[in-house]
Amino acid sequence: MQVKIIVQRVRLGAEEFRVIRPAKPLTNGGLYDDGNQYNMYVDRMDGRRIGTLWLLAARSPRSLVYLPMRVGPPAPGINPNWDKEERYPDRPLDLVLVHHSLQVPPSRWKQMRERITTGSPTHEVRTASVPDTDLPADEEIDYRALNYQENRDVFHQRVHAETLFLTGSAAAFREPARHFFAVAKEGPSAAVTSLYISGACHYHVCRLFYWPHLDPGGGQDIHVEYCPPWTK
């Protein structure tokens, strides 16, 4: 599995951070907070790209993996005017995946993001390769081990600067990555945006990951749903 990425280095004070992000925008990948859970919508192509980036995060404990997901048009049925509506809206968010050993405070992210997106910052364009063996099958997951109190392969969630931070171990990123590939594979090829209704049964293909993948001390479920391409 391959994905084209941009690699940038950001210095804040005495510390330097390595940031990885997709080389091309995720035109059909969106992340939204509806107040109860985080909803991710992906088409076939971006679903595979996002899954590969999650596997890359598992292999890159010294890097932040940044997925800019607020830049494109909203997915069908999404209300992005979260600061104008009376009901709780679908708040668009970016996503950052961070290995827990890196110990990056989310409060520093806004400054880091400005450094890598403003002007013409130095960057490298690469093609990252991840072996197929990194992607576990459903039957390979030991769910009994996940229930043990000693289990540390869970996500810790924080939202800061319009960004959902997921911090966890390599296994915490590797195991849920399979959900993106499953949704991308199982999404019906006949689905078209003009007939698509989010949550309806005629095209609905989704995966949900939650406890024990999430910190039992708090956090929202993450719902990944297939959506036919809404942006060309």
Buried (B, 14 or more C-beta within 10 A) or exposed (E): BEBEBBBBBBEEEEEEBBBBBBBEBBBBBBBBBBEEBBBBBBBBBBBBBBBBBBBBBBBBBEBBBBBBBBEBEBBBBBBBEBEEEEEEBBBBBBBBBBBBEBEBEBEBBEEBBEBBEEEEBEBEEEEBEBEEEBBBEEEEBEEEEBEEEEBEBBBBBBBBBBBBBBBBBBBBBBBBBBBBBBBBEEBEEEBEBEEBEBEEEEBBBBBEBEEBBBBEEEBBBBBBBBBBBBBE
